[in-house]
Amino acid sequence: MMASRSCENFLELASGELPAVPLTPRGLPRVMTVPGIISDGNGSSDADSDNSSSAYRERKIIVANMLPLQAQKDNGTGKWRFSFDEDSPLLQLKDGFSPEAEVIYVGSLKIEIEANEQEEIAQRLLDDFKCVPTFLPHDIQKKFYYGFCKQQLWPLFHYMLPMCPDHGDRFDRQLWQAYVSANKIFADKVMEVVNPEDDFIWIHDYHLMVLPTFLRKRYKRVKLGFFLHSPFPSSEIYRTLPVRDEILKGLLNSDLIGFHTFDYARHFLSCCGRMLGLDYESKRGHIGLDYFGRTVYIKILPIGIHMGRLESVLNLPSTWNKIKEIREQFKGKKLILGVDDMDIFKGISLKLLAFEQLLLQHREMQGKLVLVQIVNPARSSGKDVQEAKRETYSTAKRINEIYGCPDYEPIILIDRPAPRYEKTAYYAVAECCIVNAVRDGMNLVPYKYIVCRQGTPSMNEAIDIQPESSRTSMLVVSEFIGCSPSLSGAIRVNPWDTDAVAEALYMAITMSEAEKQLRHEKHYRYVSSHDVAYWARSFMQDLERACKDHYDKRCWGIGLGLGFRVISLSPSFRKLSVDHIVSAYKRTSRRAIFLDYDGTVVPQSSMVRSPSPEVVNVLDALCNDPKNTVFIVSGRGRDSLSDWLAPCEKLGLAAEHGYYIRWDKASEWEALAADLDWKQIVEPIMKLYTEATDGSLMEIKESALVWHHQDADPDFGSCQAKELLSHLDNVLANEPAVVRRGQHIVEGVTKGLVAEKVLSSMVDNGNAPDFVMCIGDDRSDEDMFESILSTVSNSSLPSVPEIFACTVGQKPSKAKYYLDDTADVVRLLRGLASASNPKPRHSVQFRVAFDSVF
């Protein structure tokens, strides 16, 4: 039996005290993946192991708030009976996987199970349905689903802000803690059945947005996909959420994040840029975010419907009879259909007002048009739902009183649980279907309508439709729903513009049959080829691609609580050992040492920018060794570096990212590029962009012009920076200047050119280096790492020197080594100084310090 992890690191995962979570009566058994071998779920199955099982049956673990099950209690025996919910997309997506794939579901049941029955039912569901129930405690379930999900996340993601208590509930930290607790329980259940080296985990929807953090914390290389079925709001809306960073970081612990539309993905990427400072790029058609060395991919693909399930309902005799009944009931009239949940975002009342406007503007349609509005039961409760229902009924009643007559009712509300065959019959008969939601994640009503209008051979024969007759359908869809971009033949509308919606309905009804047929054929081709199986298969293929290099890199977990993330780096990237580099230092005699200043020998956070006496002594000791050529390479100016490092007479200095260079204190400063005429070209251009971009500024140096936009709007500043980069690339095409994006600097040289010049001079003087060390902490230092490697590989050196390129901090870098911080850097330099020959003046001091460390 696997020990429960329900309480492991529980309190650190959210601020405040979390509700107590009772343990599952018994951990579910691990699922057997290889005959005779059951994984125990402990160290041997951790994804940090580099060995995968040789024999393996492909498995997918689907995690969602609700299991795709229906439950009913037997009145006679009192026992629960379960069956698959054939209408659940979670069940239908299995069609997109290979027949050999095993699919396991993790989620909650729609009914509450007594504690004494949970163990037995959990075993039954696993054995019979491969389902793992979560059994959330009642208090957590209520606060998690009806509280945080439905009262806070769901309205916010649909663009509703809690401006006052009467419209939406304010953020409640207790509800957030219940959300975190529920996600932790889901994580525990996934851990009980997962084989983290091989299984793919696919998490669904906004109920479980911090679940990836729990799983990534336990298994660094877990193969994890997430799909959001709701809209993702613009950054202006999302940034109002007090726990915005925790949720963003949770999603970014996935390998692949899926959205229905580009708009939703664009909003997510904008939030990552504005709140976390992350940039994205598109490579070979795939959008990727670089997140601490891991690439988090973004998938844009709307979900589809299950064609077979819908067609099976079309072939039912009950559906045929209902079609005949509806035709007879509305003989001589044209039917417009709406099918919506009763909630404030579906725009039902706006739809009714648009229909009223249609009857008002086109009086000839009165008595000939009927709007049938099927209202699905509300998925949540509260005053907003009651207000929407009250407004819908009062509007329908008023319109029917004005435009109706004894034998004509213009609006028919079907506000009861309508059986599937009845909805299908209305779909098949309606001349036009309208989906007028003001905001909706996907909405599959238009897809279902198109398939039902196409019909099946059996249905067509039963209701006397000739096989050769053309099929038509017309759609009026809101531009604010997820399926809208995929329906290019639909009439798209702004649901708030009732006049425009009314005209769209009129156009749909009066359009020529040939045009209706063309639009229908185009839609049917798309819907039938992009079904739910296609959606699942496409997502899983991208997830496999996103995870293919999991074992090619080394992983570290950093961060506390919900700020946890994984740093993924090259397997050759390792911490630079003082013993290792001292050994190489002692056996070499022509050494080149390049050191960045800020963030490398002086902490970035230090208020005092001058070096400490210890740093000065160490640098002086290294410089006094005749075997060494030592350079400080910094973006700072000449005067500052000269003052701070004056005691180090033999130290080389490169100022302003290497534009000015001085070989020692006795030498004169020299410029690596003498021509600065390009500054006269660049300065007026950069001034224009500064004036046009609020929050930006231009910094004028002797050797460079710097355009900063860190205080500008992130999106606009980034856009302007790209435009400026392109502009300057064109005007400086024939000038001795380099345009660098990142720090937004236009400069004559880079740090890389300094390293190249120093190494070349050593070679020219017959002093070819056999030891090269370069340490830096930021983007500009990456130029040095790259230049050193390039110079060494391309030059005709008598022998290849030992190279120690080292970055400060564990992060993606061109360097092979890292040190944790400036203290580590100084400790390493102290070790090298102690190994120098002749010994420095302060050798006793260094030896004591060296021995105290090791």
C-alpha positions in Angstrom: 0.0 0.0 0.0 1.3 3.4 -0.9 1.5 5.9 2.0 -0.8 8.9 1.6 1.0 12.2 0.9 -2.0 14.4 1.8 -0.1 16.3 4.5 3.3 16.4 2.9 4.6 20.0 2.7 1.0 21.0 2.9 1.3 24.3 4.9 4.0 25.7 2.7 1.8 25.6 -0.4 -0.5 28.4 0.4 -0.4 31.3 2.9 -2.6 31.0 5.9 -4.0 27.9 7.6 -5.6 25.4 5.4 -8.6 23.3 6.3 -7.8 19.9 7.7 -8.1 17.2 5.1 -9.0 13.7 6.2 -6.8 11.0 4.7 -8.2 8.6 2.1 -9.1 5.4 4.0 -6.7 3.4 1.9 -4.3 4.4 -0.8 -5.5 3.0 -4.2 -3.2 0.3 -5.5 -0.7 1.2 -8.2 -1.9 0.2 -11.6 0.1 -2.7 -13.0 2.0 -1.5 -16.1 4.1 -4.6 -16.8 2.9 -8.1 -16.0 4.1 -9.2 -12.6 5.6 -5.8 -11.8 3.8 -3.2 -9.7 5.5 0.2 -9.2 5.6 1.2 -5.5 5.4 4.9 -6.2 8.5 5.8 -4.2 12.1 6.5 -5.2 12.2 3.9 -8.1 9.3 5.6 -9.9 10.4 9.2 -9.5 10.8 10.9 -12.8 14.3 12.0 -11.9 15.5 8.5 -12.5 17.2 8.3 -15.9 16.1 4.8 -16.7 12.7 4.2 -18.3 10.9 0.8 -18.1 11.7 -1.3 -21.1 8.3 -2.8 -21.5 5.4 -0.4 -21.2 1.8 0.0 -22.2 1.0 3.6 -23.3 -1.1 5.3 -20.6 -2.9 8.7 -20.4 -4.1 10.1 -17.1 -7.0 12.5 -17.6 -7.6 14.8 -14.6 -10.7 17.0 -14.4 -13.0 18.3 -11.8 -15.7 15.7 -12.5 -15.3 12.1 -13.6 -17.2 11.1 -16.8 -19.5 8.9 -14.8 -23.2 8.9 -14.0 -24.4 7.6 -10.6 -27.7 6.3 -9.4 -28.7 4.7 -6.1 -30.6 1.5 -6.2 -33.7 2.0 -4.0 -34.0 -1.6 -3.2 -30.4 -2.4 -2.2 -29.2 1.1 -1.3 -26.1 0.4 -3.4 -24.7 2.9 -5.9 -24.7 2.0 -9.6 -22.3 3.7 -12.0 -22.1 4.0 -15.7 -20.1 6.0 -18.2 -21.5 9.4 -19.3 -21.5 8.9 -23.0 -21.9 12.7 -23.6 -18.8 13.7 -21.6 -16.0 15.0 -23.9 -13.5 13.5 -21.4 -14.8 10.1 -22.3 -15.2 10.9 -26.0 -11.6 12.1 -26.4 -10.4 8.5 -26.0 -11.2 8.0 -29.7 -8.2 10.2 -30.5 -5.8 7.7 -28.8 -4.5 4.4 -30.1 -6.6 1.3 -29.2 -3.7 0.0 -27.1 -3.6 3.1 -24.9 -4.9 2.8 -21.4 -6.8 5.8 -20.1 -7.2 6.5 -16.4 -9.5 9.2 -15.1 -9.0 11.2 -11.9 -11.8 13.5 -10.6 -14.8 13.9 -8.3 -18.2 12.3 -8.4 -21.3 14.3 -8.9 -22.8 12.8 -5.8 -21.5 12.7 -2.2 -20.4 9.3 -0.9 -20.4 8.4 2.8 -17.0 8.0 4.4 -17.6 4.3 5.2 -18.4 3.5 1.5 -15.5 5.4 0.0 -12.9 2.7 0.1 -15.2 0.0 -1.5 -16.5 2.4 -4.2 -13.0 3.6 -5.0 -11.9 0.1 -5.7 -15.0 -0.6 -7.8 -14.5 2.5 -9.9 -10.8 1.7 -10.5 -11.5 -1.9 -11.4 -14.6 -1.4 -13.6 -14.1 2.1 -15.1 -10.4 2.9 -14.5 -11.6 6.0 -12.6 -9.9 7.3 -9.4 -12.4 9.4 -7.3 -11.0 12.3 -5.2 -13.7 12.3 -2.5 -13.2 16.0 -1.5 -14.5 16.7 2.1 -17.8 18.5 1.9 -16.6 21.8 3.4 -13.6 21.9 0.9 -15.8 20.9 -2.0 -18.3 23.7 -1.3 -15.7 26.4 -0.9 -13.6 25.1 -3.8 -16.2 24.6 -6.4 -19.2 26.8 -5.5 -16.9 29.4 -3.8 -13.6 30.1 -5.5 -14.3 28.5 -8.9 -17.9 29.7 -9.5 -18.0 32.9 -7.5 -14.5 34.3 -8.3 -12.6 32.6 -11.1 -15.6 31.9 -13.5 -17.0 35.5 -13.4 -13.5 37.0 -13.7 -12.6 34.8 -16.6 -15.8 36.0 -18.3 -14.8 39.7 -17.7 -17.0 40.4 -14.7 -15.3 42.4 -12.0 -16.7 42.5 -8.4 -17.0 46.3 -8.5 -19.7 46.2 -5.8 -21.1 43.5 -3.5 -24.3 43.3 -5.6 -22.3 42.2 -8.7 -19.8 39.4 -8.0 -18.1 38.3 -4.8 -14.9 39.9 -3.6 -11.8 37.9 -3.2 -11.9 35.6 -0.1 -8.7 34.0 1.0 -10.5 31.2 2.8 -12.0 30.2 -0.6 -8.6 30.4 -2.2 -7.1 28.1 0.5 -9.9 25.6 -0.2 -9.0 25.8 -3.9 -5.4 25.0 -3.1 -6.4 22.2 -0.7 -8.6 20.6 -3.4 -5.8 20.8 -5.9 -3.5 19.1 -3.4 -6.0 16.3 -2.9 -6.2 15.8 -6.7 -2.4 15.7 -6.8 -2.3 13.0 -4.2 -4.7 10.9 -6.2 -2.7 11.3 -9.4 0.5 10.3 -7.5 -1.2 7.1 -6.4 -1.6 5.8 -9.9 1.0 7.6 -12.0 4.1 6.1 -13.5 5.9 9.4 -13.9 8.6 8.2 -16.3 6.2 7.1 -18.9 2.6 8.3 -18.4 1.2 11.5 -19.9 -1.0 13.6 -17.6 -3.7 15.8 -19.2 -5.4 18.3 -16.8 -8.6 20.0 -17.8 -10.0 23.5 -17.0 -9.8 26.3 -14.5 -10.7 24.2 -11.5 -7.2 22.7 -11.4 -4.8 25.5 -12.4 -2.3 25.0 -9.5 -2.3 21.2 -9.8 0.7 21.3 -12.2 2.8 22.9 -9.4 2.1 20.1 -7.0 2.9 17.4 -9.6 6.0 19.2 -10.8 7.2 19.6 -7.3 7.0 15.8 -6.8 8.2 14.7 -10.2 10.5 17.1 -11.9 10.2 15.5 -15.4 6.5 14.6 -15.3 4.8 14.8 -18.8 2.1 17.4 -18.2 -0.5 19.0 -20.4 -3.2 21.5 -19.4 -6.2 22.6 -21.4 -8.3 25.6 -20.5 -12.0 25.3 -21.6 -13.0 28.8 -20.5 -11.9 32.1 -21.9 -8.7 33.6 -20.6 -9.3 37.3 -19.9 -7.1 40.2 -21.0 -4.3 41.3 -18.7 -6.3 44.3 -17.6 -9.0 42.0 -16.1 -6.7 39.1 -14.9 -4.3 41.4 -13.1 -7.0 42.3 -10.6 -6.9 38.8 -9.2 -4.9 38.8 -5.9 -3.4 35.3 -6.5 -2.6 36.1 -10.2 1.1 35.1 -10.0 0.4 31.8 -8.2 -2.0 30.7 -10.9 0.2 31.8 -13.8 3.2 29.9 -12.3 0.9 26.9 -11.8 0.0 26.8 -15.5 3.7 27.4 -16.5 4.6 24.2 -14.6 2.9 22.3 -17.5 4.8 21.4 -20.7 1.9 22.3 -23.0 -1.0 24.7 -22.3 -4.0 24.6 -24.7 -6.6 27.3 -25.5 -9.6 27.3 -27.8 -8.7 30.5 -29.6 -5.7 32.7 -30.3 -7.3 35.5 -28.4 -7.3 33.5 -25.2 -3.7 32.4 -25.8 -2.7 36.0 -26.6 -4.2 37.2 -23.3 -2.3 34.5 -21.4 1.0 35.4 -23.1 0.4 39.1 -22.4 -0.2 38.3 -18.7 3.1 36.3 -18.6 4.9 39.2 -20.1 3.4 41.9 -17.9 3.4 40.1 -14.6 6.3 37.6 -14.9 8.5 39.4 -17.5 8.5 36.4 -19.9 8.9 36.7 -23.6 7.6 34.2 -26.1 8.6 33.3 -29.6 7.3 31.2 -32.5 9.5 28.5 -33.8 8.3 26.5 -36.8 4.8 27.4 -36.2 4.8 26.6 -32.5 4.6 29.2 -29.8 6.9 28.7 -26.9 7.7 30.5 -23.6 11.2 30.1 -22.1 10.6 29.5 -18.4 13.9 28.9 -16.5 15.3 26.7 -19.2 12.1 24.8 -19.9 10.1 25.6 -23.0 6.4 25.8 -22.2 4.5 25.4 -25.5 1.1 27.0 -26.3 -1.5 25.1 -28.2 -4.4 26.8 -30.0 -7.1 24.3 -31.1 -10.9 24.4 -30.5 -12.5 21.2 -29.2 -14.8 19.3 -31.5 -17.9 17.2 -31.1 -18.3 13.4 -31.2 -19.9 12.7 -34.6 -20.9 9.2 -33.9 -22.7 10.1 -30.7 -24.7 12.8 -32.4 -25.5 10.7 -35.4 -26.7 7.8 -33.2 -29.3 10.2 -31.7 -30.3 11.3 -35.2 -31.0 7.7 -36.1 -33.5 7.2 -33.1 -37.2 6.7 -34.0 -38.0 9.1 -31.1 -36.0 11.8 -32.9 -37.8 11.2 -36.2 -41.2 11.4 -34.5 -40.3 14.6 -32.8 -39.1 16.1 -36.1 -42.5 15.3 -37.7 -44.3 16.8 -34.7 -42.3 20.1 -34.8 -42.8 20.4 -38.5 -46.5 20.0 -38.1 -46.6 22.4 -35.1 -44.8 25.2 -37.0 -46.2 24.5 -40.5 -45.8 27.6 -42.6 -43.4 29.2 -40.3 -39.6 29.5 -40.1 -37.8 28.4 -37.0 -34.9 30.2 -35.3 -33.3 28.2 -32.6 -31.3 29.1 -29.5 -29.9 26.6 -27.0 -28.2 28.1 -23.9 -27.6 27.6 -20.2 -29.4 30.0 -18.0 -26.7 32.4 -16.9 -25.8 36.1 -17.3 -23.1 35.5 -20.0 -25.2 33.6 -22.6 -27.0 36.8 -23.7 -30.5 35.3 -23.9 -32.3 38.6 -23.1 -30.1 40.4 -25.7 -31.2 37.7 -28.2 -34.8 38.3 -27.4 -34.4 42.1 -27.9 -32.8 41.5 -31.2 -35.6 39.2 -32.3 -38.1 41.9 -31.3 -36.2 44.5 -33.3 -36.4 42.1 -36.3 -40.1 41.9 -36.0 -40.4 45.6 -35.6 -38.2 46.5 -38.6 -39.6 43.8 -40.9 -43.3 43.6 -40.2 -43.8 41.1 -43.0 -42.0 38.6 -40.8 -44.6 38.8 -38.1 -46.6 35.6 -37.9 -43.9 33.8 -40.0 -40.9 33.7 -37.7 -40.7 31.8 -34.4 -37.8 31.9 -32.0 -37.5 28.7 -30.0 -35.2 29.2 -27.0 -34.2 26.0 -25.2 -32.9 26.9 -21.7 -30.6 24.3 -20.1 -30.5 24.2 -16.3 -28.2 26.7 -14.7 -24.8 25.3 -13.7 -24.6 27.7 -10.7 -27.0 29.5 -8.4 -27.2 32.9 -7.0 -28.8 36.3 -7.5 -27.2 36.8 -11.0 -28.9 33.7 -12.3 -32.2 34.6 -10.8 -32.0 38.1 -12.3 -31.1 36.6 -15.8 -34.1 34.2 -15.6 -36.5 37.0 -14.4 -35.4 39.3 -17.2 -35.7 36.5 -19.9 -39.2 35.6 -18.9 -40.4 39.2 -18.6 -38.9 40.1 -22.0 -40.4 37.1 -23.7 -43.8 37.7 -22.1 -43.8 41.4 -23.3 -42.8 40.5 -26.9 -45.4 37.8 -27.1 -48.1 40.1 -25.9 -47.1 42.8 -28.5 -46.6 40.6 -31.5 -48.5 37.4 -30.7 -52.0 36.4 -31.6 -54.2 33.4 -30.7 -52.5 31.1 -33.3 -49.0 32.7 -33.2 -46.5 32.9 -30.3 -43.3 34.5 -31.6 -41.1 33.3 -28.7 -41.3 29.9 -27.2 -39.2 29.2 -24.0 -38.5 25.6 -23.2 -37.3 25.9 -19.7 -37.1 22.3 -18.5 -34.6 19.5 -18.9 -35.2 18.7 -22.6 -34.2 15.1 -23.6 -31.4 14.8 -26.1 -33.7 13.5 -28.9 -35.9 16.6 -28.6 -32.9 19.1 -28.8 -31.6 17.1 -31.8 -35.0 17.3 -33.5 -35.1 21.1 -33.1 -31.6 21.4 -34.5 -32.6 19.4 -37.5 -35.7 21.6 -38.2 -34.4 25.1 -37.5 -33.7 27.3 -40.5 -31.2 29.3 -38.4 -29.4 28.9 -35.1 -28.2 31.9 -33.1 -25.6 31.8 -30.3 -25.5 35.3 -28.8 -23.3 34.9 -25.7 -21.5 37.9 -24.5 -18.6 35.7 -23.5 -18.1 32.0 -23.7 -15.2 29.6 -23.7 -16.1 27.4 -26.7 -19.8 26.6 -27.1 -20.5 23.5 -29.3 -24.1 24.4 -30.1 -23.2 25.6 -33.7 -21.3 22.4 -34.4 -24.2 20.2 -33.2 -26.6 22.3 -35.3 -24.5 21.8 -38.5 -24.3 18.0 -38.1 -28.0 17.7 -37.3 -28.9 19.8 -40.4 -26.7 17.4 -42.5 -28.7 14.5 -41.1 -28.1 10.8 -41.7 -29.4 8.5 -44.5 -31.7 6.7 -42.0 -33.1 10.0 -40.7 -33.6 11.5 -44.1 -35.5 8.4 -45.3 -37.7 8.4 -42.2 -38.7 12.0 -42.6 -39.0 12.0 -46.4 -36.0 14.0 -47.4 -34.7 13.0 -50.8 -31.1 11.8 -50.8 -30.1 14.2 -53.7 -31.7 17.3 -52.1 -29.2 19.9 -50.8 -28.5 20.5 -47.1 -28.5 24.0 -45.7 -27.8 25.7 -42.4 -27.4 29.3 -41.2 -25.5 30.5 -38.2 -25.5 33.8 -36.4 -22.8 33.7 -33.8 -21.3 36.1 -31.3 -17.8 37.2 -32.0 -17.0 36.6 -28.3 -17.3 32.9 -28.3 -14.6 30.3 -28.8 -16.1 28.6 -31.9 -16.5 31.8 -33.8 -13.1 31.9 -35.5 -13.5 28.4 -36.9 -16.9 29.2 -38.5 -15.9 31.4 -41.4 -19.3 31.0 -43.1 -21.3 32.2 -40.1 -22.6 35.7 -39.7 -20.6 37.1 -36.8 -22.2 39.7 -34.6 -21.6 41.9 -31.6 -24.3 40.7 -29.2 -24.6 44.1 -27.6 -25.7 45.7 -30.9 -29.3 44.5 -31.1 -29.9 46.3 -34.4 -27.0 44.5 -36.0 -28.1 41.2 -34.6 -31.6 41.7 -35.9 -30.2 42.5 -39.4 -28.0 39.4 -39.2 -31.1 37.2 -38.4 -33.0 38.7 -41.3 -30.0 38.1 -43.7 -29.8 34.5 -42.5 -33.5 33.9 -43.1 -33.7 35.6 -46.5 -30.4 34.4 -48.0 -30.6 32.4 -51.2 -30.6 28.6 -50.9 -27.5 28.3 -53.0 -25.6 30.6 -50.6 -26.9 28.7 -47.6 -25.8 25.4 -49.1 -22.3 26.7 -49.8 -21.9 27.9 -46.2 -23.3 24.7 -44.8 -20.9 22.5 -46.9 -17.9 24.5 -45.8 -18.9 24.2 -42.1 -19.7 20.5 -42.3 -16.3 19.7 -43.8 -14.6 21.4 -40.9 -16.8 20.1 -38.1 -16.7 16.5 -39.4 -12.9 16.5 -39.8 -12.1 18.4 -36.6 -14.0 16.3 -34.2 -13.2 15.6 -30.6 -10.9 12.7 -31.6 -8.9 15.0 -33.8 -8.6 17.5 -31.0 -7.4 14.9 -28.5 -4.9 13.3 -31.0 -3.5 16.7 -32.0 -3.1 17.8 -28.3 -1.4 14.6 -27.3 1.0 14.7 -30.3 2.1 18.2 -29.3 2.4 17.1 -25.7 4.7 14.2 -26.7 6.8 16.6 -28.8 7.0 19.1 -25.9 8.3 16.4 -23.6 10.7 14.6 -25.9 13.8 16.2 -24.4 12.9 15.8 -20.7 15.8 13.4 -20.1 18.3 15.5 -22.1 18.6 18.1 -19.4 19.3 18.3 -15.7 16.6 19.6 -13.4 16.6 21.6 -10.2 13.5 22.6 -8.2 13.5 26.1 -6.7 11.0 28.3 -5.0 8.7 27.9 -2.1 5.0 27.0 -2.1 3.1 27.9 -5.2 6.1 29.8 -6.5 7.9 26.5 -7.1 9.4 26.0 -10.6 11.9 23.7 -12.2 15.2 25.0 -13.7 16.1 22.8 -16.7 19.7 22.9 -17.9 22.1 21.1 -20.1 23.5 17.9 -18.6 27.1 19.3 -19.0 26.1 22.4 -17.0 27.5 22.0 -13.4 28.8 24.0 -10.5 32.4 25.0 -10.9 34.5 23.3 -8.2 37.3 25.3 -6.7 39.5 22.2 -6.5 38.9 21.4 -10.1 39.8 24.8 -11.4 42.7 25.3 -9.1 44.2 22.0 -10.4 43.9 23.3 -14.0 45.3 26.7 -12.9 48.4 25.2 -11.3 49.4 23.1 -14.4 49.0 26.1 -16.8 51.3 29.0 -17.4 49.5 31.4 -19.9 46.2 32.4 -18.4 43.5 34.8 -19.5 40.9 35.8 -16.9 37.8 37.9 -17.8 35.5 39.1 -15.0 32.3 41.0 -15.1 31.8 43.6 -12.4 28.2 44.2 -11.2 26.6 41.0 -10.1 29.9 39.0 -10.4 32.6 40.5 -8.1 30.2 43.1 -6.5 26.6 42.0 -5.5 23.8 43.6 -7.7 21.8 44.4 -4.6 24.7 46.2 -2.9 24.1 50.0 -2.3 27.9 50.5 -2.3 29.1 50.0 -5.9 32.9 50.1 -5.1 34.6 46.7 -4.5 35.4 45.4 -1.0 39.0 45.4 0.2 39.0 41.6 -0.1 38.0 41.8 -3.8 40.7 44.4 -4.4 43.3 42.2 -2.7 42.3 39.1 -4.6 42.4 40.9 -8.0 45.7 42.5 -7.1 47.1 39.1 -6.2 46.0 37.5 -9.5 47.4 40.5 -11.5 50.8 40.2 -9.9 51.2 36.7 -11.1 53.2 37.1 -14.4 51.4 34.1 -15.9 48.1 35.9 -15.7 46.3 38.4 -18.0 43.3 39.7 -15.9 40.5 42.0 -17.2 37.5 43.5 -15.6 34.9 43.9 -18.4 32.0 46.1 -17.4 29.2 48.3 -18.8 30.3 51.1 -16.4 32.3 54.2 -17.4 36.1 54.6 -17.4 36.2 57.0 -14.5 34.3 54.8 -12.1 36.3 51.7 -12.8 39.6 53.6 -12.7 38.7 55.0 -9.2 37.4 51.8 -7.7 40.2 49.5 -9.0 43.1 52.0 -8.7 45.1 49.7 -6.2 45.3 47.0 -8.9 48.0 48.5 -11.1 48.4 45.5 -13.4 44.6 44.9 -13.9 43.2 45.3 -17.4 39.9 47.3 -17.7 37.3 47.3 -20.4 34.6 50.0 -19.9 31.2 50.7 -21.5 30.8 47.0 -22.5 34.3 47.0 -24.0 34.2 50.2 -26.1 37.2 51.5 -24.1 40.0 49.3 -23.1 43.1 49.8 -20.9 45.7 47.0 -20.5 47.0 48.3 -17.1 47.1 51.4 -14.9 50.1 52.8 -16.8 48.5 52.4 -20.2 46.2 54.9 -21.9 42.6 54.2 -22.6 42.0 53.2 -26.2 38.8 52.9 -28.2 38.1 49.6 -30.0 36.2 51.5 -32.7 37.2 55.0 -33.5 34.3 56.0 -35.7 31.3 57.4 -33.7 29.7 59.3 -36.6 26.8 56.8 -36.5 25.7 58.4 -33.2 24.6 61.5 -35.2 22.3 59.3 -37.2 20.9 57.3 -34.3 20.3 60.0 -31.7 17.4 61.9 -33.5 15.7 58.6 -34.4 15.9 57.4 -30.8 14.6 60.7 -29.5 11.5 60.3 -31.7 10.8 56.9 -30.2 11.4 58.2 -26.7 8.9 61.0 -27.2 6.4 58.6 -28.7 6.7 56.0 -25.9 5.6 57.2 -22.5 7.9 55.8 -19.7 10.9 55.3 -22.0 14.2 57.2 -21.8 17.4 57.5 -23.7 20.8 57.2 -22.1 23.8 58.8 -23.9 27.2 57.3 -23.3 30.5 58.1 -24.9 30.4 54.9 -26.9 26.7 54.0 -27.0 23.2 55.1 -27.0 20.8 53.2 -24.8 17.0 53.1 -25.1 15.3 51.9 -21.9 11.6 50.9 -21.9 11.3 49.0 -18.6 9.0 51.7 -17.2 6.8 51.9 -20.4 3.7 49.7 -21.0 5.2 46.2 -21.4 3.4 45.4 -24.7 3.7 48.9 -26.2 7.4 49.2 -25.1 8.3 45.8 -26.5 6.5 46.7 -29.8 8.3 50.0 -30.0 11.6 48.3 -29.3 11.2 45.8 -32.1 10.3 48.7 -34.4 13.3 50.7 -33.3 15.5 47.7 -33.8 14.3 47.2 -37.4 14.6 50.9 -38.1 18.2 51.1 -36.8 19.2 47.9 -38.6 18.3 49.6 -41.9 20.0 53.0 -41.3 23.2 51.5 -39.8 23.6 48.8 -42.5 26.9 50.4 -43.6 28.1 51.9 -40.3 30.6 50.4 -37.8 27.9 49.8 -35.1 26.0 46.9 -33.8 22.4 47.0 -32.7 21.6 44.8 -29.8 18.1 43.9 -28.6 17.7 42.8 -25.0 19.2 45.7 -23.2 18.1 47.9 -26.1 21.6 49.2 -26.8 23.1 50.6 -29.9 26.8 50.3 -29.5 30.1 50.1 -31.4 31.4 46.9 -29.7 30.3 44.2 -27.4 32.0 42.4 -24.5 32.6 39.6 -26.9 35.0 41.8 -29.0 37.0 42.5 -25.9 37.7 38.8 -25.2 38.5 38.3 -28.9 41.0 41.2 -28.9 42.8 40.2 -25.7 43.1 36.5 -26.8 44.3 37.6 -30.3 46.9 39.9 -28.8 48.2 37.1 -26.5 48.6 34.8 -29.6 50.3 37.5 -31.6 52.8 38.1 -28.8 53.7 34.4 -28.7 51.9 33.9 -25.5 49.0 31.8 -26.7 46.7 31.0 -23.6 46.4 27.5 -22.2 43.9 28.6 -19.6 40.8 30.9 -20.2 38.4 31.7 -17.4 35.4 34.0 -17.9 32.7 34.8 -15.3 29.6 37.0 -15.7 26.0 37.1 -14.7 23.9 38.7 -17.4 23.0 38.7 -21.1 25.9 40.9 -22.1 28.3 38.3 -20.6 26.9 35.7 -22.8 28.6 37.5 -25.7 31.9 36.9 -23.9 31.2 33.2 -23.5 30.2 32.8 -27.1 33.2 34.9 -28.4 35.7 32.9 -26.4 34.4 29.5 -27.6 34.3 30.9 -31.2 37.8 32.4 -31.0 39.3 29.2 -29.6 37.6 26.9 -32.1 38.5 29.1 -35.2 42.0 30.2 -34.4 45.2 28.4 -35.1 46.3 27.9 -31.5 49.2 25.5 -30.8 46.9 23.6 -28.4 43.4 24.0 -27.2 43.3 25.8 -23.8 41.3 24.7 -20.9 38.2 26.9 -20.9 36.1 27.8 -17.8 33.1 29.8 -18.9 31.0 30.4 -15.8 27.7 32.2 -15.2 26.5 33.5 -11.8 23.3 31.7 -10.8 21.7 28.5 -12.0 20.1 29.6 -15.2 20.1 28.8 -18.9 23.5 30.0 -20.3 26.1 29.4 -23.0 28.5 28.8 -20.1 29.4 25.3 -19.1 29.7 26.1 -15.4 27.8 28.1 -12.7 28.5 29.6 -9.3 25.6 30.5 -7.0 26.5 34.1 -6.2 29.2 36.7 -5.8 30.4 35.1 -2.6 31.1 31.9 -4.5 32.9 34.0 -7.2 35.1 35.7 -4.6 35.8 32.3 -2.8 36.9 30.9 -6.2 39.2 33.8 -7.0 40.6 33.6 -3.5 41.5 29.9 -4.2 43.2 30.9 -7.5 45.1 33.7 -5.8 46.4 31.3 -3.1 47.6 29.0 -5.8 49.5 31.7 -7.7 53.3 31.7 -8.0 55.0 33.8 -6.8 52.8 34.0 -3.7 51.0 37.3 -3.2 51.8 39.7 -0.4 48.7 38.5 1.5 49.4 34.8 1.1 48.9 34.1 4.8 45.5 35.7 4.8 44.4 33.8 1.7 45.7 30.5 3.0 43.8 30.8 6.2 40.6 31.8 4.3 41.1 29.0 1.9 41.6 26.4 4.6 38.5 27.7 6.5 36.3 26.9 3.5 37.7 23.5 2.6 
